Amino acid sequence: MDAGLDPAVTLFEFLVRQGDTTLILAQRLVEWCGHAPAVEEDMAVSNVALDLLGQTRLWYAYACEVEGRGRTEDDLAFLRDAPRWRNLLMVELPNGNYADTMVRQLIFDTWHYLFLESLQSSSDARIAEIAAKSQKEVTYHVRRSADLVERLGDGTPESHQKTQDALERLWPYTGEFFESDVQDDRACALGLSAARASLKPAWEAHLEEVLARATLVRPATGWMHSGGRSGRHTEHLGYILAEMQFLPRAYPGARW
């Protein structure tokens, strides 16, 4: 049997993709700790990062069980090089200014909420349980990012321009959220998840509402970046992993 057609291989790949995306975004957000524009924001963005880290552990723990090779969550996080990572490209981009970060969050949080909602109908009970638990946290994330983008977009001329610029820069990375590859098709065939493209209408509708309140203009849809979920990444991921993985690689088996 082709290994790619093995349901366990498909399930493992599916789980790792979810965990990789939430972990890399958590790593990006925690970079704001001590540097956010206000104490309340410092605490809030750190809490979102912790939520995503907790969700990562759920995905990775299940992936390790499915794989059955004795690997741990730490092995998946710290002992894989960039080509083995399967995260969405948008989450590995540098934080930029706070408008860049919040627009990225709005785009991701809206998709993430809808994706987790769809996974609660998964044929795999464990996936449905993880999705249900995670969506409770992401409900807050969506409200928060929408509120901040509205305040920034409908704020001062400077904050409005920075937010519009952020939207223009990030929009070409949104296509990857909804494209499907062979692994996605196999996951759908097994009932693990719904077709990714089915989430797009609701995602667009929510963003249109938020952008209208924020007095922002949705960019025209053109060429889109892709490749992250098959291991083709921007140069930024290597720098993230170098920082995140240094200690476990320099001191194998260390405990602290």
Order of alpha helices (4+ residues) and beta strands (2+ residues): alpha-alpha-alpha-alpha-alpha-alpha-alpha-alpha-alpha
